[in-house]
Amino acid sequence: MIIHPFPPLYDENSKILILGSFPSVKSREKMFFYGHPQNRFWKVMAAVFESDVPMTIYEKCAFLLKHNVALWDVIASCDIEGSADSTIKNVVPNDISVILRSADIRKIFVNGKTAERYYNKYTKKAVSRDAVCLPSTSPANAAWSLERLIDAWRTVRI
């Protein structure tokens, strides 16, 4: 069983919540979201908000908070082989209600089908909120070009 090693990122001004599934090996090593250099999350978000790509963890935190974006994952702990979503078993979900109580979250998005599946299975009923599924920014989602991802992800802007 691997436990999610870092906390959610949000503040009282957060309006958008983006949930991944579970951190990759690289993200767990770096102790921050979307740490694999091939993951396109940071490039997509920078393009959506017409900004430079944040590089350091400090810059990434400041970037998200500036744009009222909260970030976390659906899964608090699970068994997983490497970073392969297809191997996830024995899921324990995160309690996102702590974010929902602290911030005026207007919309919840999930990053990819795995996050959507576990959100719908464990979280949706608990919080009585739907989540919009966006195409995964993972390098495993090679069918989606960076340009297509950016276009699809523009919906996160309020």
PyMOL commands that set and color helices and strands:
alter all, ss='L'
color gray80, all
select helices_A, chain A and resi 25-30+41-48+57-66+85-87+97-102+113-127+146-156
alter helices_A, ss='H'
color red, helices_A
select strands_A, chain A and resi 2-3+16-20+69-73+75-79+89-93+107-111+132-134
alter strands_A, ss='S'
color yellow, strands_A
deselect
rebuild
show_as cartoon
